[in-house]
Amino acid sequence: MSPLQVYVPRDAAALAVGADEVAAAITAEAARLGSPMQLVRNGSRGLLWLETMVEVATPSGRIAFGPVQPADVPSLFEAGWAAGHPLCLGPTEQIPEFARQLRLSFARCGLTDPLSLAEYEAHGGWAGLRRALALAPEAIVQQVLDSGLRGRGGAAFPTGIKWRTVAQAAAPQKYVVCNADEGDSGTFADRMLMEGDPFLLIEGMAIAGLAVGATRGLVYIRSEYPHAIAAFDAAIALAREAGVLGASVLGSGRAFELETRVGAGSYVCGEETAMLESLEGKRGIVRAKPPLPAISGLFGRPTVINNVLSFAAVPTILAQGPQFYQEFGSGRSRGTLPFQLAGNIRHGGLFELPFGLTLRELVFDIGGGTASGRPVKAIQVGGPLGTYVPAAQWDVPLDYEAYAAIGAVLGHGGIVVHDDSADMAQLARYAMEFCAIESCGKCTPCRIGSTRGAEVIDRIVSNQNRLQQVQLLRELCDTMVHGSLCAMGGMTPFPVLSALDHYPEDFGLRTP
């Protein structure tokens, strides 16, 4: 009789709700019953409200159970891990919130053992890298250009143009740097991928190295992600042993080496030039541009800087071709984005979908509305410096240009939901306070403007010359937007002004 194959996630979100205890209970119960069992610690499927979600392999596919607590384990064995158990969710891929996704970058996440080279390759791993090795460097860059891939961060800059700039720069050493300093509230896609499918990031960065002529890569991971750091370090070691990294990538004679660096809790180091300063062992302070990092980046050398999701999209583009990737998306926003639903949401988690769906579809059809059951009041899109999107704009397509047209940003795909009990004036104040705390201090609009901004909001709320203070706040925000050195100060006014414009009653103002 084949042993029962059971999958329990090792993702940090699952660990936080007791996945290790569930795994231990399953192992102990199998031993008590003398039941042969193989336990696999996989990544998360991203359906976080169902964690710990346990899966079992059957001849017709995997069946999911969740959320499972250690006390549930004996009854699961007693029921034979069958569909009649109350915790049975049915076939994993038929769970409605999972079935409607288009998983390209996250296709393996939750499916495989994250540190199994054999499973990675069996599910299409290294196909993109092998394809890249058969192409000239300029042809690799062209594939990325033709795909329409854009950086999965605030600027949404075309990835291929950045790569081409670095490829054309002459230098004895070039670098590929991955910005994995995922500090935005409500975002966890980078962490999930590094914990659940770390070889994908390695593959994407190796392809970038081949494309631009870089032989060294660094991944800058935030210190708050110990599980991701451990998983990625282990994956690098395994890839090196397998000949994927090192002096001869997959026996090609072309070198690429990779290493991790750990941040120290600074939000502003998510800005690319502050990250470079940190990587060089200096205080994380934003650099003036030009020169651009593509010309003079790490240690003054040409440097490709992309985030985890950008690199993670590259192997699919190389393996399937740019036209395959171009088939998905909306307008100039091609491919998919792993949207992350958080805050007051019934079904929080990660949902990879093509650009072009609406916030209403995402929050209500997939997210199930608020966890509190109260009406949704505001939805912040794009991290702590993103705008609060009101109900009148929930049907705008989620793509870069459509959101830019309403003064909003998609950013890293983080979406935080607030119900009608939220105080938008206090949330606006928090944005200013957050900026004051996290500012690198180099430029006055950000350093001083954020502190003054919190004070002005306090005066508005307490009705100290309210109308004059509102005008002062708007002028202050204008100065920060146009005078700040980087997006830290330049975007802080986004949540402030959107709260003021769309929810004036929370500031004691009459609704227009």
Secondary structure by P-SEA (a helix, b strand, c coil): cccbbbbbbccaaaaaacaaaaaaaaaaaaaaacbbbbbbbcccccccccccbbbbbccccbbbbccccccaaaaaaaacccccccccccccccccccccccccccccccccccccaaaaaaaccaaaaaaaaaccaaaaaaaaaaacccccccccccaaaaaaaaaaccccccbbbbccccccccccaaaaaaaccaaaaaaaaaaaaaaccccbbbbbbbcccaaaaaaaaaaaaaaaaacccccccccccbbbbbbbbbbccccccccaaaaaaaaacccccccccccccccccccccbbbbbcaaaaaaaaaaaaccccccccccccccccccbbbbbcccccbbbbbbccccccccccccccccccccccccccccccccccccccccccccccaaaaaaaccccccbbbbbbcccccaaaaaaaaaaaaaaaccccccccaaaaaaaaaaaaaaaaccaaaaaaaaaaaaaaaaacccccccccccaaaaaaaaaccccccccccc
